[in-house]
Amino acid sequence: MKDIFEVLRTKQAQQAKIAKEIELLQQAADKLREVAHLMGDSDDDGSVLGEVDETPEASMAAKASAQGGAKPGKSAPRWP
């Protein structure tokens, strides 16, 4: 049978670790919110994607991947 104080210390250590992880995730979410407008869809002429000059090879590769160049079920997960 385990000592109740040992179990309590273990649970408190786990709780402290999870609390620290939550704090770090909240900080990361705050930083992501700061740059989310750069990653979102925008109709403005000043959007980041509007400033990129595509080479013919890059546009052909983008079209190929959009037409199903990737294998179904093998694609990378997308962020919401």
Sequence and secondary structure as in RCSB ss.txt:
>XXXX:A:sequence
MKDIFEVLRTKQAQQAKIAKEIELLQQAADKLREVAHLMGDSDDDGSVLGEVDETPEASMAAKASAQGGAKPGKS
APRWP
>XXXX:A:secstr
   HHHHHHHHHHHHHHHHHHHHHHHHHHHHHHHHHHHHS   STT TGGG    HHHHHHHHHIIIIIS TT S
     
